[in-house]
Amino acid sequence: MKLKIAAAVILVVVGAGAIGFALLSDGSNGTDGVTYLTAQAAVTDVTEEAVASGTVSAATTYALAFGSEPQVTRAGSASAASSSSASAAGGSGGSSVTWPVTEVNVSTGDLVKAGDVLAVADPLYAELQVTIAQANLAAAEARLKSDTEGADALTRRIARTSVTQASNQLAQARQSYTDTVRQNALSVKQAKAAVTAATAQLKKDTAQLKADQAAGAPEQTIAADRQVIAADRKALTQARESYQSAQLRATASNHQAANQITNASLQLTSARNNYSKQVAAADDAQIASDEAAVATAESALAAARAVAEHPTIVAPADGRITAVNVSAGTDAPTGTAISMQSAALAITASFSEDDILDLQVGQKATVTVSATGDTVTGTVASISSEASGTGGSSVVSYAVVILLDSAGPTPSATSSGPGLPSGTPADGTTTAAAADPSASPAASAAPVPLPGMSAEVSITVAEAADVVAVPAAAVSGTSGQYVVRVMGADGQVQARSVEVGLITSSLAEIKSGLSAGDQVVTGTSADQATTTTSSGSRSDRQFPGGGDFTIPGGGFTGPGGLPGGGG
C-alpha cells in the first residue's frame, strides 16, 4: 500500500505557530461566527515515499570448499531472496580430490576478515592429479604427432612395440602407486589403532589403581598397579612414535611411487615421440580422434590445476562463520567445508503492486530497525519481476532487496538517543563529557542490525524540493481547477485559484497562486468534529476530497461555484 509521507511533518512558521484558530463572522450572511483552522504556506520539501516491511539478512552467504573458488549461495538480489536456501554442508562446491585437513582455524560463530586463512589441507593428492593429467596430455599429444606421419609396417610395428612397453610400464607404475597408497594407509591405520589400544589400556589400568586405592588394597597391590601403569605409558609413547614414523614413511613412499609414474610417463612420451618420427600419418578419422583426445586432456589438466590452486580456504569477505564441517586430521568432505555470511547486510522487503513500478535499482532507501528504533541508509540492489500473493488475497507484492550502506545506525535526533553517547547534542557535536570516556560512563556503542531483525523500508519515489507547500487539507477541486481558501490580514476568507504540483496525503506543492507566509484555511472546527478518517490507495493524481465545497456555518459561494468568491 502506498503511503504518502510529507518530508516535513510540521511546516516552518513565523510568529505564533503553524496551525491556529481564527474566530470570524461572515458579514455577508449575518450567521453565527465560524472557527477556521489555518496553517501558513511555507517553503519546504514535498516527498512521496513507498513503504514496506522487511527482514534484515546477510547480503551474501558463501559455501567454501577445498579445491574451488568460494561459492555464493545467497546474494543480495530479489531472485536469490525469493528462492529456497542453498544447500549447506556436503551439498555444493568442492572437488572429488582427497583433501587431508591439516589446520582448522575457526569455529562456528567466529568473526573473520577478508583474507583470513580459515583452513588448510595437504595438496598431495591434488598435485598428483595434475601430474596424471599432464602425463595424459603428453600421451595424447604424442599420439597425435605420431599419427600425422607414416612408415612401413615393420617400422610401425617396432615403434609401436616400444610405445606399448612404455605404456605398460606406466600402467604398472600407476598400479604400484595405488597399491603403495593403500598399503601405506593400512600401515598408518594400524599404527593409529595401536595408539588407541595403548590409550585404552592405560585408562583401564589407571581406573584399576583408583579402585584398589578406594578399596584399601595392600601396598603390594598398589605398587603392582603402578608398575603396570608405568609400562602402559611406555607402550603408549612407543605406539605414538610408531604412528608418527608410519605417517612419515607413508608420505615418502607415496612421493616415490608418484615419481615412478612421472618417470614412466616420460618414457612413454619418449617412445611415442620416437614412433612419431618413424611412422607415417594415419587416416583422417584417426587424426580427428587424436585431436579430440588432446582437447579433452587439455581440459582435464586445466581443471586439475584449478583444483590444486586451492589447498587453503580463505575468507572472501568480512563476516561470520555459520558452519564448520571439517576438522584437522581428517579428510575434508566433497562438498562444503565451511559456511559463512558476509558482514554486509541487506533488507528484503515486499512492496505492493501499486509501488513497484515507481521503484528502480539504485534508488536510495531509509531503513528503520524495529528492535532498536535506529535508522540506516541503503540502496535498492534488485527488484523481483515475480509477483507473490498472501493466501487467497488478490493483492500481490514483489520482493525488493536493499543493500545497507553500513552496519552502524544513524544517530537519533534526541540528545541522548541510540547512536549518541550520553551528553552528545543532537547536531552531533561532542561535549567534554562525550569526548572523555571516563567522564561519560553511560556512553556505549550503538546497537547494529542483526540478521533476522524486522525493519521498515522507505524509498522516495517523487520529490519537490524547496517549494511553497500547504497542508493537503487546504486544497480542493479537480485537476486544473484547484482552489485554496486564504485568510487575509483583516480576517476575511477568500477563495484563490492555484496551480498545484506534487500532492501527497499530507502536503501539496503550490506552483503559483500563493506565497510563503500566506495563511490558508485547512477546515473548520465543525469539519474537525464530524470528519472520520479513511484510508485508500495512491491519490497523487487527484487531490483527496476534490470537488466544490461549502463552509459549515459560513454559507458563501463565489462565481463559477468557487467558494469564497466575492462581488
Secondary structure, DSSP 8 states (H G I E B T S, - for coil): --B---S-SS----SS-SEEEEEE--TTTT---EEEEEEE-EEEEEEEEEEEEEEEEES-EEEE-TTS--EEEE-SSHHHHHS-----BTTSS--SS--BEEEE---TT-EE-TT-EEEEE--HHHHHHHHHHHHHHHHHHHHHHHHBS---HHHHHHHHHHHHHHHHHHHHHHHHHHHHHHHHHHHHHHHHHHHHHHHHHHHHHHHHHHHHHHTT--HHHHHHHHHHHHHHHHHHHHHHHHHHHHHHHHHHHHHHHHHHHHHHHHHHHHHHHHHHHHS-B--HHHHHHHHHHHHHHHHHHHHHHHHHT-SEEE-SSSEEEEEE---TTSB--SSBSEEEEESSEEEEEEEEHHHHTT--TT-EEEEEETTT--EEEEEEEEEEEEEEE-TT-S-EEEEEEEEES-SS-B--SSTTSTTS-TT--TT----HHHH-GGG-TT--------TT-EEEEEEEEEEEEEEEEEEGGGEEEETTEEEEEEE-TTS-EEEEEEEEEEE-SSEEEEEES--TT-EEEEEEHHHHHH------S--SSS-TT-S----TTT--B-GGG-BT---
